[in-house]
């Protein structure tokens, strides 16, 4: 029996973080698509249903709160786990993210092992 590879959408406006996060996840065997903005992610999500979404919380075109609100309004992906990364350790932002339905909010920079461990908890089986 073969396990279906899980699909993850990674969203970050900083190319270095986008590529390094995608590389870590691909190294763990996940299929990864990358978006460099909230707008690009929404365009991709019109045709693609990931098993998990990982996004930076603060992006210039659309912050993570707005992106999450839009994701939760799309019936085909409204229940998809969304994990945020933020370079700013802001308790208020984390609380708001949870209230809006974020699955988790992790610090950035991050330890690769911690990220993989946390994401595995939230990927559908």
N, C-alpha and C positions, 0 to 999 in steps of 0.2 A: 504494500500500500504506500503510495506517495502522498506527502502532505502538500497541499496547495500553498504556494508562496504567498505571503501577505503583502498587500500593496500599501505603501505609505506615501503621502504627499507631504513634502517638506517645503515650508514657505519662509523665506528670509530675504530682506533687502540687501544684506551684506554678503557679497559673493563668497568670501572666505568661509563664513559660518555655514552658508548654504551648501557649499561643496564638501566641507569637512563632515557635516552631519549626514549628508547623503552617502558619503564614502563609508562612514562607520556603519550605517544601517545596511548598505549593500554587502559589507564585509560579514554581516550577520545572516546574510541570505535573503533579505527582504528585497522586494521590487520597489524601487523608489522613483518618484517623479518629483521634479523641482519647479518651484515658482518663485520669482524674485519680487513679487508684490501681491497684495491682497486681490487686486483686480485680475491679475494673471491667474491666480488660484481659482477665482470664481469662474473664469472662462473655462479652465480645465475641468472644474467640477461639474460643468454642464454635460460633459461627455464621459467622465471618469468617476468611478465610485471607489475611493480608497477604503481600506480597513481601519486606517488611523490617519489623523492629520496632526502634523507637528508644525507649529508656527512661532515666529518671533512675535512678541507682544507689541513692540513699538516699531512701526514702519511708517514711512512718510506718506504714502498714498492712502492708506487705510489702516487704522490701528487694529490690534487683535480683537478688541471688544466689538468693533463694527463688523469685522470679518466673521466672528463667531455668531453674532446676531443674524447675519445673512445666511450663514451655513445652517443654523437652526430653523430657518424658514423654508429650506429646500427639503421637501418631503423625502426624496430619495437618499439623502445623507443626514437628515436631522438627528439621527441617533449615533452618528459616527463619533468615536472618541476624539477629542481635540486636546492636545497637550501644548501648552505655551512654554516658551523660553523667554527669560527677560534678564538683561544685564543689570537692570535696576532692581534692587531688593526692596520692593515697595509692598508692604503688607496690605495697604488699601487696594492696590491694583490686583493682587492675588485674590483678595476677598471678592472684588467685583467680578473677576474672571470666573470664580467658582459660582457666584450667584447667577451669572449668565449661562452657566452650563459647561464650563471648561472641565475637563477630566482631571487635569493637573497643571501646575505652574512650577517650572523648574528653573534653577539659577543658570546664568550664562556668565562666565565660562562654566563648562561642565566637565565631569569625569566621564569618559566614554562608557566605562563599565556601569556606572550608575544610570546613565541614560538608557542603555539597552535593558537593564534590569527593570526599570520603571515602565518602559514602553511594553515590555512583554506582559506586564500585569494587565495592561489595558487593551491589548489586541484581542479581538474576538477569537475564540477557539474554533 
